[in-house]
Amino acid sequence: MSFFKSLILLILFIAVAPLASVAQRVAQRKQLFDHDWKFNLGDVKGGSNFEFDDQNWRTLDLPHDWSIEGKINRENPTGGDGGFFPSGTGWYRKKFVVPSDWKGRLISINFEGVYMNSEVFINGKSLGTYPYGYSAFTYDLSPYLNFGKQNVIAVRVDNSKQKNSRWYSGSGIYRHVWLVVTGQVHIPNWGVGISTPEVAEKKATVHIKTRVKNETALPKTVTVQTNLLDPGLKKSGAMQTLIRLDAHSEKEVIQDIQVEKPLLWSPKKPNLYQAQINIISNKKVIDGNRTDFGIRSLRFTTENGFQLNGQTLKLNGGCVHHDNGCLGAAAFDRAEQRRVELLKAAGFNAIRTAHNIPSEAFLDACDRLGMLVIDEAFDGWKTAKNKYDYAMYFDDWWKKDINVMVLRDRNHPSVIMWSIGNEIIERKEPQAVHTAKMLVNAVHEIDSTRPVTSAMTTWDKDWEIFDSLMVQHDVAGYNYQLHRATADHERVPSRIIVQTESYPRDAFANWKLVNNNSYIIGDFVWTALDYLGESGIGRWYYSGEVPGEHWENNFFPWHGAYCGDIDLTGWRKPISHYRSMLYNDNEKLYMAVREPAPEPLEIKETLWSVWPTWESWTWPGYEGKPIQVEVYSKYPMVRLYLNKKLIGEKETGIAQEFKAVFTVPYAAGELLAVGVQGNKEVETAILKTSANTARVKLTADRSEISANGQDLVFVTVELTDKNGLLQPNSENRINFDIEGPGKIIGLDNANLKDTDSYISNSRRAWKGRALVVIKSTKSTGTIKLKASAPGLTEAVVVVRSIMR
């Protein structure tokens, strides 16, 4: 996040504030507009009217998702696709005072995302509708405002037409809203584009395009002054350009600034520069823009694959949807950053935003933390996958939504590729070729520095017939079809390939293809994180239960996807450690245990599942019975001990797929895996049998948060034995009490068959774990969370809420 944004978050705009107080903030160009909205679930007559009485409506702050607050129910029309959550129609209203001295300025409102079919009103006047729930949009308020008096903005959100998404969408104003105040001569929204066409060790060229608009009836002469600051905020380059603007016109100013000895952006060193752009008239700054960017080069070839800053880099990628688990679609900055932190810690270096434009906060976090991104626009084009999906709007809205994505996101160094679609239904029809070409051209009109892809697949024998469609793209995206890549390379040697989706269980086979072929630049697993909706994908089940894949039956109470490497509490599943070990060298030994089938039942897998495998050596009732232990290793050999007795020794090289499986008669105690190098035991992994559940343990991810009404703390809950060892079979109900300037806004346990409300003060543990999410208020002080369960020693965690 830029310095300017950080400043704004510290000084939040206060609606219905005294005029003098608001006037003091007029220098703030972009003001957070999230606080003190009124909300009503359900349609109302006259909700847009200025004089409408909303005093009995609920008061809340944004971001807000009303679907996550509702009851998961088999009869909800979102069905398994939407996680059986409610949808419907809702209204938001906000009253605010505009100071008299703002008259003559341009005042606009920017919505980062409203799901979906929103209509915005100011003082009863409709400003327009926007159907796509993942696009940002802006309206000019200036002509309709009452200066020096109260104003009312109203938003109707209609998510009632179901089904419209194949995964959980959420409902409402689920991303930030901003009030933007500028002069009549100004830089319009997303009016700055920054690229780095020449990058070398000694010098780099920063290419800056700045649009300047003159919305007055007179010509204006202004100076565009640009200063570049390095990651330490030291000046690293500057330029001034004098321009003349005719009345009611705009110009694009191009500036090339040289930076000596640039600090390059990469996943390992995500160095961020800042461009400070000022519009100066009569020696006064009349408008300004602060934009973070990275200096880095991208190159894609069949000979060297994907090269970042001249170095070939293989993409260990994961697909992610936009929800934040128990928070639903609400895109709190801290929640978005935490997702990237989890993915980074799991060894991923790339993310595909399947299948929609992500939040700005998510991309900001990718920039800061060093995560590469395929930025994706749509799930489909002209032909529908669901009755009310984007196909209804494509012809009228595709250009605007593509422009929004590229203009908004082009300055993010994390974004290395654009994606224009996913598994489009009409892929066998000639019109698909025309549509792809149209979309690719629209992207390149704005940004020619990045390649364009889309995700292709087939569920039948046809494949080569898609050659004419694939050639329209710069990079060919394969969903589950990477096994075709070597034959495709012989047929089309110029094709650069990335696997945009893959089955989790195929991690080794895909890694080998990526690692051994320069024209295959990476693999993106479906998925990196569990998510709500697409219910039952990745499930395993027991014989006698309803069989089949997630699209074949109604698998309620399943209301989400369990195909992620990371679950909804943030716990890394064993497959995550295995995948990371393939691509990285920081993790060399890991051990987990395959869940034994409860005889006479059998465990059945589905396409996106892996065998249920756990970090557990606590299996009461299986004494003496064989249990399979998996050891993942980058060492040549591993040894396994049970209670200090050697069970066996096995090779774990590439021929063994870096994996050894031991069959062990279960006995309580200590299981020890050892990595062996040159006949020397060099690293260990331990699993111990847990005793009965005795305690609740709480661990907060941070000890301090900001008292801004937006910041979050994520508290991991574990049920342990008396010695503090996780009891992985515990499912006790835990009650939570909170004191101080914080509020519980979400509870989770990663069990996607548990239909308890995610908005509650009580939740059962699953596999010994749960998660609590606390949001700050605008007051400072000590937040104290207490967790208790009958018969267990309770736990307390303390977090300080401070002004930053």
Buried (B, 14 or more C-beta within 10 A) or exposed (E): BBEBBEEBBEEBBBBEBEBEEBBEBEEBBBBBBBBBBBBBBEEBEEBBBBEBEBEEBEEBBBBBBBBBBBEBBEEBEBBBBBBBBBBBBBBBBBBBBBBEEBEEBBBBBBBBBBBBBBBBBBBBEEBEEBBBBBBBBBBBBBEBBEBEEEBBBBBBBBBBBBBBBBBBBBBBBBBBBBBBBBBBBBBBBBBBBBBBEBBEEEEBBBBBBBBBBBBBEEEBEBBBBBBBBBBEEEEBBEBEBEBEBEEEBBBEBEBEBBBEEBBBBBBEEBBBBBBBBBBBBEEEEBBBBBBBBBBBBBBBBBEBBBBBBEEBBBBBBBBBBBBBBBBBBBBBBBBBBBBBBBBBBBBBBBBBBBBBBBBBBBBBBBBBBBBBBBBBBBBBBBBBBBEBBBBBBBEEBBEBBBBBBBBBBBBBBBBBBBBBBBBBBBBEBEEBBEBBBBBBEBBBEBBEBBBBBBBBBBEEEEBBEBEEBBBBBBBBBBBBBBEBBBEBBEEBEEBBBBBBBBBBBBBBBBBEBBEEBBBBBBBBBBBBBBBBBBBBBBBBBEEEEEEBEBEEEEBBBBBBBBBBBBBBBBBBBBBBBBBBBBBBEEBBBBBBBBBBEEEEEEBBBBBBBBBBBBBBBBBEEBEEEEBBBBBBBBBBBBBBBBEEEEBEEBBBEEEBBBBBEBEBEBBBBEBBBBBBEEEEBEBEBEBBBBBEBBBBBBEBBBEEBBBBBBBBBBBBBBBBBEEEBBBBBBBBEBBBEBEBBBEBBBBBBBBBBBBBBBBEEEBBBBBBBBBBBBBBBBEBBEBBBBBBBEEBEBBEBEBBBEEE
